[in-house]
Structure formats: structure tokens, C-alpha cells
Amino acid sequence: MANKHANPRTRAILSLIVILVVVALAGYVALFGIGKGTMVHYLKPWGEAISLGLDLRGGVYTVYQAEDSSVEDFDAKMNSTVNILISRLTRQGFTEATVTRQGNDRIRVEIPNVSDPNEILEIIGSPAQLYFKDESGNVIIEGSMIENAQEAMDENGMPCVAFELNDEGAKLFADATAANIGKTISIELDGETISSPMVNSIIAGGQGQITGNFTAEDAKTLANLILSGALPLNLTQLEVSAISATLGDSALESALMAGVIGAVLVMLFMLLRYRLCGLVADIALTIYIMIVVLLLALTGAQLTLPGVAGIILGIGMAVDANVVIFERIREELHIGRPLPSSVKKGFSNALSAILDANVTTIIAAIVLYAFGTGSIRGFALTLGIGVVTSMFTAVFVTHKLLNIFVDLGVTNQKLYVR
């Protein structure tokens, strides 16, 4: 009677074929994409899908500092300022711009693919066009008359937006609400209606509320949009600089060439030093590089020059994990254990060392990402992705490949150790 289950050798052959086919297909998609010129969705080559940072693409960056950090609710106003700057740049078409806090009282703005710093400075410095209009389209008040807007709670405990007007705005708004009870007043930002609340009563005194079916996040977003007619804080420009796209292209080419040369040399060393184990490590390293590039493409993370360094450092850590595993396997073989037991015991002994080394690096990457800015965060992100991926390839991919070769009957210990 035939055996219902494939023997270990057959399973190993099938597993190896599947792994090699998947790697080959993924490599093709990474280089050439898929679906171009057809009815299906076009998947770009991974290299084109990765967003390049300011130092690689060229552009403009500027750093601002709040003039007075002692004002009330300073931290909240800094966050609001960041959101307003993001909104202004997005509305002007700079969707890939990044605005981040730098330290306690500074804001860094990076805009790729821009050569003229003055173009950006005008956008950041110019107020948005905000108007309150009645149903006939008549302007009631302008954004410059709004002194404050913030998330609040109405009398029913529901999220709303509370706003304050200056004296001129308070008088105009009181007259307008008296004439429009039961009607809507639209709030327009740069020609786009962001809210159309109903007037329920006369709003006098320059203070009012915008109520509706808001979540807390909705109310906060609307308040920030209303405030975008003026920044909550006065900012002083500390530095501004334009980075040439030519310089970025040159830096990227040099970094990639260094990475390719480094990866090839590492693969040759592993092959010469660890023989069949080195071949396994090279396959795992190829899979590692492909996973890292895929994750960068899928997440939309910006790749910076320090980020490339983070990837190269991750390659070193991936190889280091394999070295630890292979040395532990060699120790087990030298004391006379059979190959299958040596592979199992070697992985078991190496796992704690690999986890300890990688977890500490992940913690460092998280700290750098949380407190760093600009290219430092790019380095931290790629380092974190690289370390997590290296653990996966070392613990699962390398282990699986070694077990496949053992099941194939490749048990000559001279192929595994020198």
C-alpha cells in the first residue's frame, strides 16, 4: 500500500523549489513591476515605489523657533501650528512635505522637489483665506477676525468647536446670526466649504460654539482648520537651505554602489567561510534585502541617505545572526552530535543571543525615531525595519533552508564546517 504522505526528501525538494520560485518572482516584480499596459492595477518596481527623502531628491528645508515658549498651552499651540503648516502646504499641492517638531520649541519643514526657498516661505508665511458666509454667499467675517478656536464640550457633553472673535468680528457676527436664525452659515477655507453649521440663536459677545455630530478628532481638526487663517504662535526663522537634486542623485548612486559592493563581499566571505551554511546565509540575505525594500515601498517611508546606511547596517546584523547560528552548529558537530541534532541544538543555543542583541538595537531605533528629526528618523526607521527583518530571516528562513538540505540527504559534515 502506498504511503499517503510524501517522504522528507520529497517534501524538502518541493519546499526548496517553492522558495526559489517565490524569490525569483519577487525579484522580477521588484525590478520590472507587474501589470503595466494591462487592465489590472500596475504595481511599480519597488525602487520606483520608494519615496526618497530631501537629501536624495533635493528640495528645501527650513527651521522655525517659537518666539515665546512661556505662553499658556504652549505644547498644544505648537502641535496646532504643525497641523496648520501641514494643511497649508497640502492645499498648495506639496503633499509630500513633512513638518515635524524639533525639540521643544522648534519646527522643521522639509519640501522635496522645490528649488526656490522663497516660494515655500511665502506659502508658510501667508495666511489662508478663511471666510464665514451666509446662504447668499455674502462674507460675514474673515479669518483675521478669529482670535482662537479649540475643541470643547457643549452643554450635552458632546464634542464641539468653541471660537472667539475680536471686537470687530464679534459685532459683525452678532448682527449676522440675528439675521440668519434657522439658516446655515458656511465656513470656507481657500474656497472649500469645511463646515455649514445651523444658526440656532444670536451669538453675541464674540464667543460661540459650532455643534454637530462631531467626534473629538473631528472637532480638533475643524478647530485647526479655522485657526489656519493665523498661526497660534509667532515663529522666527532660524535657518533655510536648498539641497540640489544633482547632489542627491550622486549621493544615492554612491550609497547604492557601496551597498552592492558590501553585500557581494559579505556573500563571498560567507560562502568561503561556511560553505553550504554560507550558501544558506546568502539565500537568506537575498530574501532579507527584498523584504526590507518591499516594506519601504509598501509603507511609503521616505528613504534618506542615513536610511541607506541603516539598511547596510541591517545587512551586517543579518549576517551576524547567521554567524552566531553557524558557530553554535559547528560546536555541536565538534562534540560528536549527528547533523540533524546539531542543527536543532545550534539554533536553540543561538536564539537567546540573537534576540538579546536585536532587541537592544530595536530599542535604540525606537528612541532615535521618537526624539530625532529629519534624516535621523530616516536612519532609525530603516534600522528598525532591518533588525526586525534580520531576526525573521535568521530564525525562520535560515532554519528552514538548513532543515531542507538535511532532509535532502546532504549530511557530509565537511560541507557544513571547515
C-alpha positions in Angstrom: 0.0 0.0 0.0 1.4 3.4 -1.0 2.4 5.9 1.7 -0.1 8.7 1.9 2.5 11.2 3.0 5.5 12.3 0.9 8.8 11.3 2.4 11.0 14.0 3.9 13.2 14.1 0.8 10.3 14.8 -1.5 8.9 17.5 0.9 12.4 19.1 1.0 12.6 19.2 -2.8 9.2 20.8 -3.1 9.9 23.3 -0.3 13.2 24.3 -2.0 11.5 24.7 -5.4 8.7 26.8 -3.9 11.2 29.1 -2.1 13.4 29.6 -5.2 10.3 30.3 -7.4 8.9 32.8 -4.9 12.3 34.6 -4.7 12.6 34.6 -8.5 9.1 36.0 -9.0 9.6 38.6 -6.2 12.9 39.7 -7.8 11.2 40.1 -11.2 8.4 42.2 -9.7 11.0 44.3 -7.7 13.0 45.1 -10.8 10.3 45.4 -13.5 6.9 45.8 -11.7 3.8 44.0 -13.0 0.6 44.9 -14.8 1.9 47.8 -16.9 -0.1 48.2 -20.1 -2.8 45.8 -19.0 -6.3 46.2 -17.4 -5.0 45.1 -14.0 -3.6 47.5 -11.4 0.0 48.4 -12.2 2.5 47.6 -9.5 5.5 49.7 -9.8 9.0 48.4 -9.5 9.9 48.6 -5.8 12.7 51.0 -6.4 10.3 53.5 -8.1 7.7 53.0 -5.3 10.1 54.0 -2.6 9.8 57.7 -1.6 13.1 59.4 -1.5 13.9 61.9 1.3 15.1 65.5 0.9 18.8 64.7 0.9 18.4 62.3 -2.0 15.7 64.1 -4.1 16.7 67.7 -3.5 14.4 70.4 -2.2 14.1 73.0 0.6 14.1 72.8 4.4 13.7 75.5 7.0 13.7 75.6 10.8 11.5 77.9 12.8 11.5 78.7 16.5 8.6 79.9 18.6 9.4 83.4 20.0 7.8 82.8 23.4 7.6 79.3 25.0 6.0 80.6 28.2 2.5 81.3 26.7 -0.4 79.3 28.1 -1.0 75.9 26.5 2.3 76.2 24.6 2.6 72.5 23.8 -0.9 72.3 22.3 -0.3 75.5 20.3 2.9 74.0 18.9 1.0 70.9 17.8 -1.7 73.1 16.3 0.9 75.2 14.4 2.4 72.0 12.9 -1.0 70.9 11.8 -1.8 74.3 10.2 1.5 74.3 8.3 0.8 70.8 7.0 -2.7 71.9 5.9 -1.3 75.0 4.1 1.4 73.0 2.2 -1.1 70.2 1.3 -3.6 72.7 -0.1 -0.9 74.2 -2.2 0.0 70.8 -3.7 3.0 69.9 -1.6 1.6 66.6 -0.4 5.0 65.0 0.3 6.2 67.8 2.6 7.0 66.9 6.1 6.5 69.2 9.1 7.9 67.9 12.5 8.6 69.3 15.9 12.3 69.6 16.7 13.0 69.7 20.4 10.5 71.7 22.5 10.1 75.0 20.6 11.3 74.4 17.0 9.6 73.2 13.9 11.3 71.7 10.9 9.7 71.9 7.4 11.0 69.8 4.5 9.7 70.1 1.0 11.2 67.9 -1.7 11.4 68.8 -5.4 11.5 72.5 -4.8 14.4 74.7 -5.8 13.3 78.2 -4.7 13.2 78.7 -0.9 11.2 81.9 -1.3 8.3 80.0 -2.9 7.9 77.9 0.3 8.5 80.8 2.7 5.6 82.7 1.1 3.2 79.8 1.5 4.2 79.2 5.1 4.1 82.9 5.9 0.9 83.8 4.1 -2.5 83.3 5.9 -5.1 81.0 4.5 -8.3 82.6 3.1 -11.0 81.8 5.6 -14.5 83.3 5.4 -17.8 82.8 7.2 -20.6 83.3 4.6 -24.4 83.4 4.7 -26.6 81.3 2.4 -26.5 84.1 -0.2 -22.7 83.9 -0.3 -22.1 87.2 1.5 -19.0 87.4 3.6 -19.9 87.8 7.3 -16.4 87.7 8.9 -12.9 86.9 7.7 -10.3 84.6 9.3 -8.3 87.5 10.6 -11.1 88.3 13.0 -10.9 84.9 14.7 -8.6 85.0 17.8 -9.0 81.4 18.9 -10.7 78.1 18.1 -10.4 74.9 20.0 -12.1 71.6 20.8 -14.6 71.8 23.6 -17.7 70.2 25.0 -21.3 71.5 24.6 -24.0 71.6 27.2 -24.8 67.9 26.4 -21.2 66.8 26.9 -20.7 66.3 23.1 -17.6 67.4 21.3 -17.9 70.8 19.6 -15.7 73.7 18.4 -15.5 76.8 20.6 -14.3 80.0 19.0 -13.5 83.6 20.0 -13.7 86.7 17.8 -12.1 90.1 18.1 -14.3 93.2 18.7 -15.0 93.9 15.1 -15.8 90.3 14.3 -18.0 90.0 17.4 -20.2 92.9 16.3 -20.5 91.6 12.7 -21.2 88.1 13.8 -23.9 89.1 16.3 -25.7 91.1 13.6 -25.3 88.2 11.1 -26.6 85.5 13.4 -29.6 87.6 14.3 -30.5 87.9 10.7 -29.9 84.2 9.9 -31.6 82.2 12.7 -32.7 78.9 11.3 -30.3 79.2 8.4 -26.8 77.9 7.8 -23.6 79.9 7.8 -20.8 78.2 5.8 -17.2 78.2 6.8 -14.9 78.3 3.7 -11.2 77.8 3.6 -9.4 78.7 0.4 -12.7 78.3 -1.5 -13.6 74.9 0.1 -16.5 74.6 2.5 -15.3 72.8 5.6 -18.5 73.2 7.7 -22.0 74.5 7.4 -23.5 74.9 10.9 -27.1 75.9 11.6 -27.7 79.2 13.5 -29.9 78.4 16.5 -29.6 81.7 18.3 -28.0 85.1 18.3 -24.2 84.8 19.1 -23.2 87.9 20.9 -20.1 88.7 22.9 -17.6 87.3 20.4 -17.8 83.7 21.7 -19.7 80.8 20.2 -19.8 77.1 19.5 -20.1 75.0 16.4 -22.0 71.9 17.2 -22.9 68.8 15.2 -22.2 65.1 15.1 -18.5 65.6 15.9 -16.1 63.1 17.3 -13.3 64.6 19.4 -10.9 64.2 16.5 -13.4 65.9 14.1 -13.7 68.8 16.4 -10.0 69.1 16.8 -9.4 69.0 13.1 -12.1 71.7 12.4 -10.7 73.9 15.1 -7.2 73.6 13.5 -8.7 74.5 10.1 -10.5 77.5 11.4 -7.3 78.7 13.0 -5.3 78.3 9.8 -6.1 81.9 9.0 -3.4 82.8 11.5 -0.7 80.8 13.3 -1.3 80.3 17.1 2.4 81.2 17.7 4.8 83.8 16.4 7.7 82.0 14.7 11.2 83.1 13.9 13.1 81.6 11.1 16.5 80.2 12.2 17.8 78.6 9.0 16.8 77.8 5.5 18.6 75.8 2.9 18.1 74.4 -0.6 19.6 71.0 -1.5 20.5 70.3 -5.1 18.8 67.3 -6.7 22.0 66.6 -8.5 23.8 66.3 -5.2 21.1 63.9 -4.0 21.3 61.7 -7.1 25.1 61.5 -6.8 24.8 60.6 -3.1 22.2 57.9 -3.8 24.3 56.3 -6.6 27.4 56.3 -4.3 25.4 54.8 -1.4 23.8 52.1 -3.5 27.1 51.2 -5.1 28.7 50.9 -1.7 25.8 48.8 -0.5 26.0 46.4 -3.5 29.8 46.0 -3.2 29.5 45.4 0.5 26.7 42.8 0.1 28.6 40.9 -2.6 31.8 40.8 -0.5 29.8 39.6 2.5 28.2 36.9 0.5 31.5 35.7 -0.9 33.0 35.7 2.6 30.1 33.6 4.0 30.3 31.2 1.1 34.1 30.7 1.6 34.0 30.5 5.3 30.9 28.5 5.9 30.4 26.5 2.7 26.9 25.1 2.5 25.9 27.1 5.5 27.3 30.2 3.7 25.1 29.4 0.7 22.1 29.2 3.0 23.1 32.6 4.6 23.4 34.2 1.1 19.9 33.0 0.1 18.5 34.3 3.4 20.4 37.6 2.9 18.8 38.0 -0.5 15.4 37.4 1.0 16.2 39.9 3.7 17.1 42.6 1.2 14.0 42.0 -0.8 11.7 42.1 2.3 13.3 45.4 3.5 12.9 47.1 0.1 9.3 45.8 -0.1 8.4 47.1 3.3 9.8 50.5 2.4 7.8 50.6 -0.8 4.5 49.5 0.9 4.7 51.7 3.9 5.6 54.9 1.9 8.5 55.5 4.3 11.0 58.1 3.0 14.4 56.8 2.2 17.2 59.2 3.3 20.9 58.9 2.9 21.3 57.9 6.6 18.4 55.5 5.9 20.6 53.7 3.3 23.2 53.4 6.0 20.6 51.9 8.2 19.8 49.2 5.6 23.5 48.4 5.1 23.9 48.2 8.9 20.9 45.8 9.0 22.7 43.6 6.4 25.6 43.3 8.8 23.3 42.4 11.6 21.5 39.8 9.5 24.9 38.2 8.6 26.0 38.4 12.3 22.9 36.4 13.4 23.7 33.7 10.8 27.4 33.6 12.0 26.2 33.0 15.6 23.9 30.2 14.4 26.6 28.5 12.3 29.2 28.7 15.1 26.8 27.1 17.5 26.1 24.3 15.0 29.8 23.8 14.4 30.4 23.5 18.2 27.7 20.8 18.4 29.2 18.9 15.4 32.7 19.0 17.0 31.4 17.3 20.2 30.1 14.4 18.1 26.4 15.1 17.7 24.7 14.0 14.4 23.9 16.7 11.9 20.1 17.0 12.4 20.6 17.2 16.2 23.4 19.8 15.8 21.2 22.0 13.6 18.4 21.9 16.1 20.7 22.4 19.2 22.7 25.1 17.4 19.6 27.2 16.7 18.4 26.7 20.3 21.7 27.9 21.7 22.0 30.9 19.4 18.4 32.1 19.7 18.8 33.9 23.1 22.0 35.7 21.9 20.3 36.8 18.7 17.2 38.1 20.5 19.2 40.0 23.1 21.4 41.8 20.6 18.5 42.7 18.2 16.0 43.8 20.9 18.5 46.3 22.3 19.1 47.7 18.8 15.3 47.9 18.3 15.0 49.9 21.5 17.7 52.3 20.3 15.9 52.7 16.9 12.6 53.5 18.7 14.3 56.1 20.8 16.0 57.7 17.8 12.7 57.7 15.9 10.8 59.2 18.8 13.2 62.0 19.6 15.1 62.5 16.4 14.1 64.6 13.4 14.7 64.6 9.6 17.4 62.2 8.4 17.9 60.8 12.0 14.3 59.4 11.9 15.0 58.0 8.4 18.0 56.1 9.8 16.0 54.9 12.8 13.2 53.7 10.6 15.3 51.7 8.2 17.4 50.4 11.0 14.3 49.2 12.9 12.8 47.6 9.8 16.2 45.9 9.0 16.7 44.5 12.5 13.1 43.0 12.7 13.6 41.5 9.2 17.0 40.1 10.1 15.6 38.3 13.1 12.8 36.8 10.8 15.3 35.6 8.2 17.7 34.2 10.7 15.2 32.5 12.9 12.9 31.2 10.2 14.4 31.4 6.7 17.9 30.1 7.6 16.5 27.4 9.9 14.1 26.2 7.2 16.7 26.1 4.5 19.2 24.2 6.7 16.5 21.6 7.5 15.7 21.3 3.8 19.3 20.4 3.0 19.4 17.9 5.9 16.2 16.3 4.6 17.7 16.2 1.1 20.4 13.9 2.5 23.2 16.4 2.3 24.8 15.2 5.6 28.5 15.4 4.8 29.8 17.4 7.7 32.7 18.8 5.7 30.2 20.8 3.7 29.0 22.5 6.9 32.3 23.1 8.8 35.9 23.6 8.0 
